[in-house]
Amino acid sequence: MKTTNNTILITGGSAGIGFELAKSLSEKGNHVIITGRNADRLEKAAAKLQNVTSIVSDVTNEQDVDKLVSTLNTQFPKLNVVINNAGNAYLYKLTAGVNAVAKAKEEMQTNYFSVISLNEKLLPLLNKQNEAAIVNVSSIVAYAANHVLPGYSATKAALHSYTQSLRITLQDTNVKVFELMPPLVNTDFSAGIGGANGIPPQVVADEFLTSLEKDEYEIRVAGTADFYKFFLSAPQDALNMLNADK
């Protein structure tokens, strides 16, 4: 997949991994469109970047998504890359009284259902391009759950499965399907789960660009690559490792 002269949509692009992806991609001569729910944060993020357009849009709001898709079709008809980066996570354990269902519904809506919806609505536009890509940002927990992130882990496992199905479905088309799988990353998003011990988001962006150019469809960033090998050889041990603080 080429990494220059694309028109790229990044959901959740105002901070963390999304912002670093936007920065790296814009610096390589791509036009990047970032979305998010917070207008002020989006505006501040866009001011730090070059060749970037910001659009306030909530991936969990159907009206917002329809409006976004309409805008992309009319104003950005050359859109050829979609990076589904927006995410939601709650830190909790599956004990009585935590209202796990409500939390899981919110996580599933943001991390899974909204991805399916946006991809389906943008496929007609992507199919018009000579070369196109869909990138779903999942996580190391797609392989083995973390017990303090039960809902988040489940959504990323579901996203991993969906991404495989989508890749097979589109394998004979011009749309390539990638999955970006980082470990713990030091962002505001992960602050509550020890994110300060994670890798810098710029590392994710750098490895993503390298792998995208090589058409490596499952992009296992940093420690995720070694964890995946360990998981294949000893699934229970890998699960125990990811939950060593229990």
Secondary structure, DSSP 8 states (H G I E B T S, - for coil): ---SS-EEEEET-SSHHHHHHHHHHHHTT-EEEEEES-HHHHHHHHHTSSSEEEEE--TT-HHHHHHHHHHHHHH-TT--EEEE---------S-TTS-HHHHHHHHHIIIIIHHHHHHHHHHHHHTTSSSEEEEEE--GGGTS--TTSHHHHHHHHHHHHHHHHHHHHTTTSSEEEEEEE--SB-SSTTGGGTGGGSB-HHHHHHHHHHHHHTT-SEEE-THHHHHHHHHHH-HHHHHHHHTTT-
